[in-house]
Protein backbone atom coordinates (compact mmCIF):
# COMPACT_ATOMS: atom_id res chain seq x y z
CA UNK A 1 0.00 0.00 0.00
CA UNK A 2 1.39 3.38 -0.95
CA UNK A 3 1.97 6.06 1.67
CA UNK A 4 -0.97 8.10 0.39
CA UNK A 5 -3.29 5.09 0.39
CA UNK A 6 -2.16 4.17 3.91
CA UNK A 7 -2.93 7.68 5.15
CA UNK A 8 -6.34 7.59 3.50
CA UNK A 9 -7.06 4.19 5.04
CA UNK A 10 -6.05 5.46 8.49
CA UNK A 11 -8.35 8.46 8.07
CA UNK A 12 -11.30 6.28 7.09
CA UNK A 13 -10.60 3.95 10.00
CA UNK A 14 -10.72 6.86 12.46
CA UNK A 15 -14.02 7.99 10.99
CA UNK A 16 -15.47 4.52 11.42
CA UNK A 17 -14.41 4.53 15.06
CA UNK A 18 -16.35 7.76 15.68
CA UNK A 19 -19.57 6.48 14.09
CA UNK A 20 -21.06 4.95 17.30
CA UNK A 21 -20.49 8.19 19.19
CA UNK A 22 -22.00 10.24 16.37
CA UNK A 23 -25.05 7.97 16.26
CA UNK A 24 -25.47 8.29 20.03
CA UNK A 25 -25.23 12.07 19.87
CA UNK A 26 -27.70 12.20 16.97
CA UNK A 27 -30.17 10.05 18.93
CA UNK A 28 -29.84 12.28 21.98
CA UNK A 29 -30.32 15.40 19.87
CA UNK A 30 -33.45 13.92 18.32
CA UNK A 31 -34.81 13.08 21.76
CA UNK A 32 -34.11 16.60 23.05
CA UNK A 33 -35.73 18.11 19.97
CA UNK A 34 -38.80 15.91 20.49
CA UNK A 35 -39.00 17.04 24.12
CA UNK A 36 -38.89 20.70 23.06
CA UNK A 37 -41.58 20.12 20.45
CA UNK A 38 -43.77 18.43 23.04
CA UNK A 39 -43.17 21.32 25.45
CA UNK A 40 -44.27 23.85 22.83
CA UNK A 41 -47.33 21.76 21.98
CA UNK A 42 -48.35 21.31 25.62
CA UNK A 43 -47.98 25.03 26.33
CA UNK A 44 -50.96 25.77 24.07
CA UNK A 45 -49.24 28.95 22.91
CA UNK A 46 -49.28 30.16 19.35
CA UNK A 47 -45.82 30.53 17.75
CA UNK A 48 -45.75 34.30 18.29
CA UNK A 49 -46.96 33.91 21.90
CA UNK A 50 -44.29 31.31 22.64
CA UNK A 51 -41.67 33.60 21.11
CA UNK A 52 -42.88 36.50 23.28
CA UNK A 53 -42.72 34.32 26.39
CA UNK A 54 -39.12 33.42 25.64
CA UNK A 55 -38.33 37.09 25.01
CA UNK A 56 -39.76 38.01 28.42
CA UNK A 57 -37.58 35.36 30.04
CA UNK A 58 -34.51 36.68 28.24
CA UNK A 59 -35.24 40.29 29.24
CA UNK A 60 -35.96 39.15 32.84
CA UNK A 61 -32.36 37.86 33.07
CA UNK A 62 -30.92 40.97 31.41
CA UNK A 63 -29.04 43.73 33.21
CA UNK A 64 -30.08 46.34 30.64
CA UNK A 65 -32.56 48.80 32.27
CA UNK A 66 -34.43 49.30 28.99
CA UNK A 67 -35.00 45.57 28.53
CA UNK A 68 -36.06 45.22 32.15
CA UNK A 69 -38.61 48.01 31.62
CA UNK A 70 -39.94 46.25 28.52
CA UNK A 71 -40.26 43.03 30.49
CA UNK A 72 -42.18 44.84 33.22
CA UNK A 73 -44.61 46.33 30.69
CA UNK A 74 -45.27 42.97 29.09
CA UNK A 75 -45.77 41.33 32.46
CA UNK A 76 -48.30 44.04 33.38
CA UNK A 77 -50.15 43.32 30.12
CA UNK A 78 -50.27 39.61 30.92
CA UNK A 79 -51.36 40.38 34.49
CA UNK A 80 -54.21 42.59 33.26
CA UNK A 81 -55.35 39.90 30.80
CA UNK A 82 -55.44 37.26 33.54
CA UNK A 83 -57.38 39.59 35.86
CA UNK A 84 -59.89 40.30 33.09
CA UNK A 85 -60.47 36.61 32.39
CA UNK A 86 -60.90 35.92 36.08
CA UNK A 87 -63.11 38.94 36.65
CA UNK A 88 -60.90 39.75 39.59
CA UNK A 89 -59.79 43.22 40.60
CA UNK A 90 -56.07 43.65 41.19
CA UNK A 91 -54.14 46.82 41.99
CA UNK A 92 -53.36 48.85 38.91
CA UNK A 93 -56.00 47.19 36.70
CA UNK A 94 -59.33 48.97 36.20
CA UNK A 95 -61.61 46.38 34.66
CA UNK A 96 -64.67 48.64 34.64
CA UNK A 97 -62.91 51.14 32.37
CA UNK A 98 -63.15 48.56 29.58
CA UNK A 99 -66.92 48.23 30.06
CA UNK A 100 -68.48 51.73 30.23
CA UNK A 101 -72.04 50.39 30.56
CA UNK A 102 -71.22 48.35 33.65
CA UNK A 103 -69.16 51.16 35.09
CA UNK A 104 -72.12 53.55 34.75
CA UNK A 105 -74.43 51.07 36.52
CA UNK A 106 -71.96 50.58 39.36
CA UNK A 107 -71.51 54.32 39.81
CA UNK A 108 -75.31 54.78 39.67
CA UNK A 109 -75.68 52.11 42.37
CA UNK A 110 -77.93 50.01 40.15
CA UNK A 111 -75.39 47.16 39.96
CA UNK A 112 -73.08 45.88 42.61
CA UNK A 113 -69.38 45.79 41.92
CA UNK A 114 -69.28 42.02 42.53
CA UNK A 115 -71.97 41.40 39.91
CA UNK A 116 -70.17 43.72 37.51
CA UNK A 117 -66.95 41.68 37.91
CA UNK A 118 -68.88 38.46 37.26
CA UNK A 119 -70.40 39.93 34.10
CA UNK A 120 -66.96 41.03 32.93
CA UNK A 121 -65.66 37.49 33.42
CA UNK A 122 -68.58 36.00 31.46
CA UNK A 123 -68.15 38.53 28.67
CA UNK A 124 -64.47 37.73 28.44
CA UNK A 125 -65.15 34.00 28.22
CA UNK A 126 -67.81 34.54 25.55
CA UNK A 127 -65.47 36.73 23.49
CA UNK A 128 -62.71 34.09 23.75
CA UNK A 129 -65.12 31.35 22.64
CA UNK A 130 -66.20 33.45 19.67
CA UNK A 131 -62.57 34.04 18.66
CA UNK A 132 -61.87 30.32 18.88
CA UNK A 133 -64.90 29.51 16.74
CA UNK A 134 -63.97 32.17 14.22
CA UNK A 135 -60.39 30.85 13.98
CA UNK A 136 -61.67 27.30 13.48
CA UNK A 137 -64.03 28.46 10.73
CA UNK A 138 -61.26 30.42 9.04
CA UNK A 139 -58.93 27.41 9.17
CA UNK A 140 -61.61 25.13 7.73
CA UNK A 141 -62.31 27.62 4.97
CA UNK A 142 -58.57 27.85 4.23
CA UNK A 143 -58.34 24.05 3.98
CA UNK A 144 -61.22 24.03 1.50
CA UNK A 145 -59.57 26.79 -0.51
CA UNK A 146 -56.30 24.83 -0.62
CA UNK A 147 -58.12 21.67 -1.71
CA UNK A 148 -59.95 23.51 -4.46
CA UNK A 149 -56.70 25.11 -5.63
CA UNK A 150 -55.08 21.66 -5.85
CA UNK A 151 -58.00 20.34 -7.89
CA UNK A 152 -57.74 23.25 -10.31
CA UNK A 153 -54.01 22.62 -10.74
CA UNK A 154 -54.60 18.92 -11.46
CA UNK A 155 -57.29 19.77 -14.01
CA UNK A 156 -55.09 22.38 -15.73
CA UNK A 157 -52.16 19.96 -16.00
CA UNK A 158 -54.44 17.18 -17.24
CA UNK A 159 -55.54 19.43 -20.13
CA UNK A 160 -51.90 19.68 -21.20
CA UNK A 161 -51.21 15.94 -21.09
CA UNK A 162 -50.53 15.89 -24.85
CA UNK A 163 -48.01 18.73 -24.71
CA UNK A 164 -44.49 17.63 -25.75
CA UNK A 165 -42.37 17.03 -22.66
CA UNK A 166 -45.43 17.00 -20.37
CA UNK A 167 -44.15 14.26 -18.06
CA UNK A 168 -40.78 15.96 -17.67
CA UNK A 169 -42.42 19.29 -16.90
CA UNK A 170 -44.70 17.75 -14.27
CA UNK A 171 -41.75 15.90 -12.72
CA UNK A 172 -39.82 19.17 -12.56
CA UNK A 173 -42.68 20.96 -10.78
CA UNK A 174 -43.08 18.12 -8.29
CA UNK A 175 -39.36 18.13 -7.58
CA UNK A 176 -39.41 21.87 -6.99
CA UNK A 177 -42.40 21.81 -4.63
CA UNK A 178 -41.23 18.72 -2.74
CA UNK A 179 -38.33 20.72 -1.31
CA UNK A 180 -39.56 22.14 2.06
CA UNK A 181 -37.79 25.47 1.62
CA UNK A 182 -39.14 26.04 -1.90
CA UNK A 183 -42.57 24.90 -0.76
CA UNK A 184 -42.56 27.44 2.08
CA UNK A 185 -41.43 30.20 -0.29
CA UNK A 186 -44.18 29.27 -2.73
CA UNK A 187 -46.90 29.39 -0.06
CA UNK A 188 -45.60 32.67 1.35
CA UNK A 189 -45.39 34.27 -2.10
CA UNK A 190 -48.70 33.17 -3.63
CA UNK A 191 -52.22 33.00 -2.28
CA UNK A 192 -54.18 29.77 -2.96
CA UNK A 193 -56.15 31.51 -5.72
CA UNK A 194 -52.81 32.27 -7.43
CA UNK A 195 -51.36 28.77 -7.21
CA UNK A 196 -52.76 27.57 -10.54
CA UNK A 197 -51.30 30.51 -12.45
CA UNK A 198 -47.95 30.15 -10.67
CA UNK A 199 -47.70 26.42 -11.41
CA UNK A 200 -48.62 26.93 -15.07
CA UNK A 201 -45.99 29.67 -15.27
CA UNK A 202 -43.41 27.16 -14.00
CA UNK A 203 -44.76 24.60 -16.46
CA UNK A 204 -44.42 26.91 -19.46
CA UNK A 205 -41.03 28.28 -18.43
CA UNK A 206 -39.34 24.89 -18.03
CA UNK A 207 -37.80 23.37 -21.14
CA UNK A 208 -36.92 19.68 -20.70
CA UNK A 209 -33.41 18.79 -21.85
CA UNK A 210 -33.25 17.13 -25.23
CA UNK A 211 -32.81 13.36 -24.99
CA UNK A 212 -29.32 12.14 -25.70
CA UNK A 213 -28.98 10.93 -29.28
CA UNK A 214 -27.05 7.70 -29.65
CA UNK A 215 -24.22 7.98 -32.20
CA UNK A 216 -25.03 6.40 -35.54
CA UNK A 217 -23.29 3.05 -36.05
CA UNK A 218 -20.45 3.17 -38.55
CA UNK A 219 -21.28 2.15 -42.07
CA UNK A 220 -20.36 -1.50 -42.69
CA UNK A 221 -17.15 -1.88 -44.63
CA UNK A 222 -16.88 -4.57 -47.33
CA UNK A 223 -14.64 -7.45 -46.50
CA UNK A 224 -11.41 -7.18 -48.48
CA UNK A 225 -8.41 -9.51 -48.61
CA UNK A 226 -5.10 -8.31 -47.29
CA UNK A 227 -2.38 -6.90 -49.45
CA UNK A 228 -0.98 -9.62 -51.74
CA UNK A 229 2.67 -10.44 -51.76
CA UNK A 230 4.95 -9.44 -54.60
CA UNK A 231 4.29 -11.29 -57.77
CA UNK A 232 0.83 -12.41 -56.68
CA UNK A 233 -2.22 -11.27 -58.57
CA UNK A 234 -4.44 -8.73 -56.78
CA UNK A 235 -7.59 -10.41 -55.55
CA UNK A 236 -10.89 -9.10 -56.68
CA UNK A 237 -13.54 -7.88 -54.28
CA UNK A 238 -15.25 -10.93 -52.74
CA UNK A 239 -18.78 -11.68 -53.74
CA UNK A 240 -19.69 -13.18 -50.38
CA UNK A 241 -18.24 -13.95 -46.91
CA UNK A 242 -16.77 -17.32 -48.01
CA UNK A 243 -14.92 -15.66 -50.87
CA UNK A 244 -13.54 -13.11 -48.41
CA UNK A 245 -12.20 -15.86 -46.12
CA UNK A 246 -10.57 -17.67 -49.00
CA UNK A 247 -9.06 -14.42 -50.20
CA UNK A 248 -7.59 -13.73 -46.72
CA UNK A 249 -6.02 -17.21 -46.61
CA UNK A 250 -4.52 -16.75 -50.05
CA UNK A 251 -3.00 -13.40 -49.06
CA UNK A 252 -1.23 -15.15 -46.16
CA UNK A 253 0.06 -17.89 -48.42
CA UNK A 254 -2.10 -20.59 -46.85
C-alpha positions in Angstrom: 0.0 0.0 0.0 1.4 3.4 -1.0 2.0 6.1 1.7 -1.0 8.1 0.4 -3.3 5.1 0.4 -2.2 4.2 3.9 -2.9 7.7 5.2 -6.3 7.6 3.5 -7.1 4.2 5.0 -6.1 5.5 8.5 -8.3 8.5 8.1 -11.3 6.3 7.1 -10.6 3.9 10.0 -10.7 6.9 12.5 -14.0 8.0 11.0 -15.5 4.5 11.4 -14.4 4.5 15.1 -16.3 7.8 15.7 -19.6 6.5 14.1 -21.1 4.9 17.3 -20.5 8.2 19.2 -22.0 10.2 16.4 -25.0 8.0 16.3 -25.5 8.3 20.0 -25.2 12.1 19.9 -27.7 12.2 17.0 -30.2 10.1 18.9 -29.8 12.3 22.0 -30.3 15.4 19.9 -33.5 13.9 18.3 -34.8 13.1 21.8 -34.1 16.6 23.0 -35.7 18.1 20.0 -38.8 15.9 20.5 -39.0 17.0 24.1 -38.9 20.7 23.1 -41.6 20.1 20.4 -43.8 18.4 23.0 -43.2 21.3 25.5 -44.3 23.8 22.8 -47.3 21.8 22.0 -48.3 21.3 25.6 -48.0 25.0 26.3 -51.0 25.8 24.1 -49.2 29.0 22.9 -49.3 30.2 19.3 -45.8 30.5 17.7 -45.8 34.3 18.3 -47.0 33.9 21.9 -44.3 31.3 22.6 -41.7 33.6 21.1 -42.9 36.5 23.3 -42.7 34.3 26.4 -39.1 33.4 25.6 -38.3 37.1 25.0 -39.8 38.0 28.4 -37.6 35.4 30.0 -34.5 36.7 28.2 -35.2 40.3 29.2 -36.0 39.2 32.8 -32.4 37.9 33.1 -30.9 41.0 31.4 -29.0 43.7 33.2 -30.1 46.3 30.6 -32.6 48.8 32.3 -34.4 49.3 29.0 -35.0 45.6 28.5 -36.1 45.2 32.2 -38.6 48.0 31.6 -39.9 46.3 28.5 -40.3 43.0 30.5 -42.2 44.8 33.2 -44.6 46.3 30.7 -45.3 43.0 29.1 -45.8 41.3 32.5 -48.3 44.0 33.4 -50.1 43.3 30.1 -50.3 39.6 30.9 -51.4 40.4 34.5 -54.2 42.6 33.3 -55.4 39.9 30.8 -55.4 37.3 33.5 -57.4 39.6 35.9 -59.9 40.3 33.1 -60.5 36.6 32.4 -60.9 35.9 36.1 -63.1 38.9 36.6 -60.9 39.7 39.6 -59.8 43.2 40.6 -56.1 43.6 41.2 -54.1 46.8 42.0 -53.4 48.9 38.9 -56.0 47.2 36.7 -59.3 49.0 36.2 -61.6 46.4 34.7 -64.7 48.6 34.6 -62.9 51.1 32.4 -63.1 48.6 29.6 -66.9 48.2 30.1 -68.5 51.7 30.2 -72.0 50.4 30.6 -71.2 48.4 33.6 -69.2 51.2 35.1 -72.1 53.5 34.8 -74.4 51.1 36.5 -72.0 50.6 39.4 -71.5 54.3 39.8 -75.3 54.8 39.7 -75.7 52.1 42.4 -77.9 50.0 40.2 -75.4 47.2 40.0 -73.1 45.9 42.6 -69.4 45.8 41.9 -69.3 42.0 42.5 -72.0 41.4 39.9 -70.2 43.7 37.5 -66.9 41.7 37.9 -68.9 38.5 37.3 -70.4 39.9 34.1 -67.0 41.0 32.9 -65.7 37.5 33.4 -68.6 36.0 31.5 -68.2 38.5 28.7 -64.5 37.7 28.4 -65.2 34.0 28.2 -67.8 34.5 25.6 -65.5 36.7 23.5 -62.7 34.1 23.8 -65.1 31.4 22.6 -66.2 33.4 19.7 -62.6 34.0 18.7 -61.9 30.3 18.9 -64.9 29.5 16.7 -64.0 32.2 14.2 -60.4 30.8 14.0 -61.7 27.3 13.5 -64.0 28.5 10.7 -61.3 30.4 9.0 -58.9 27.4 9.2 -61.6 25.1 7.7 -62.3 27.6 5.0 -58.6 27.8 4.2 -58.3 24.1 4.0 -61.2 24.0 1.5 -59.6 26.8 -0.5 -56.3 24.8 -0.6 -58.1 21.7 -1.7 -59.9 23.5 -4.5 -56.7 25.1 -5.6 -55.1 21.7 -5.9 -58.0 20.3 -7.9 -57.7 23.3 -10.3 -54.0 22.6 -10.7 -54.6 18.9 -11.5 -57.3 19.8 -14.0 -55.1 22.4 -15.7 -52.2 20.0 -16.0 -54.4 17.2 -17.2 -55.5 19.4 -20.1 -51.9 19.7 -21.2 -51.2 15.9 -21.1 -50.5 15.9 -24.8 -48.0 18.7 -24.7 -44.5 17.6 -25.8 -42.4 17.0 -22.7 -45.4 17.0 -20.4 -44.2 14.3 -18.1 -40.8 16.0 -17.7 -42.4 19.3 -16.9 -44.7 17.7 -14.3 -41.8 15.9 -12.7 -39.8 19.2 -12.6 -42.7 21.0 -10.8 -43.1 18.1 -8.3 -39.4 18.1 -7.6 -39.4 21.9 -7.0 -42.4 21.8 -4.6 -41.2 18.7 -2.7 -38.3 20.7 -1.3 -39.6 22.1 2.1 -37.8 25.5 1.6 -39.1 26.0 -1.9 -42.6 24.9 -0.8 -42.6 27.4 2.1 -41.4 30.2 -0.3 -44.2 29.3 -2.7 -46.9 29.4 -0.1 -45.6 32.7 1.4 -45.4 34.3 -2.1 -48.7 33.2 -3.6 -52.2 33.0 -2.3 -54.2 29.8 -3.0 -56.2 31.5 -5.7 -52.8 32.3 -7.4 -51.4 28.8 -7.2 -52.8 27.6 -10.5 -51.3 30.5 -12.5 -47.9 30.1 -10.7 -47.7 26.4 -11.4 -48.6 26.9 -15.1 -46.0 29.7 -15.3 -43.4 27.2 -14.0 -44.8 24.6 -16.5 -44.4 26.9 -19.5 -41.0 28.3 -18.4 -39.3 24.9 -18.0 -37.8 23.4 -21.1 -36.9 19.7 -20.7 -33.4 18.8 -21.8 -33.3 17.1 -25.2 -32.8 13.4 -25.0 -29.3 12.1 -25.7 -29.0 10.9 -29.3 -27.0 7.7 -29.7 -24.2 8.0 -32.2 -25.0 6.4 -35.5 -23.3 3.0 -36.0 -20.4 3.2 -38.5 -21.3 2.1 -42.1 -20.4 -1.5 -42.7 -17.2 -1.9 -44.6 -16.9 -4.6 -47.3 -14.6 -7.5 -46.5 -11.4 -7.2 -48.5 -8.4 -9.5 -48.6 -5.1 -8.3 -47.3 -2.4 -6.9 -49.5 -1.0 -9.6 -51.7 2.7 -10.4 -51.8 5.0 -9.4 -54.6 4.3 -11.3 -57.8 0.8 -12.4 -56.7 -2.2 -11.3 -58.6 -4.4 -8.7 -56.8 -7.6 -10.4 -55.6 -10.9 -9.1 -56.7 -13.5 -7.9 -54.3 -15.3 -10.9 -52.7 -18.8 -11.7 -53.7 -19.7 -13.2 -50.4 -18.2 -13.9 -46.9 -16.8 -17.3 -48.0 -14.9 -15.7 -50.9 -13.5 -13.1 -48.4 -12.2 -15.9 -46.1 -10.6 -17.7 -49.0 -9.1 -14.4 -50.2 -7.6 -13.7 -46.7 -6.0 -17.2 -46.6 -4.5 -16.8 -50.1 -3.0 -13.4 -49.1 -1.2 -15.2 -46.2 0.1 -17.9 -48.4 -2.1 -20.6 -46.9 
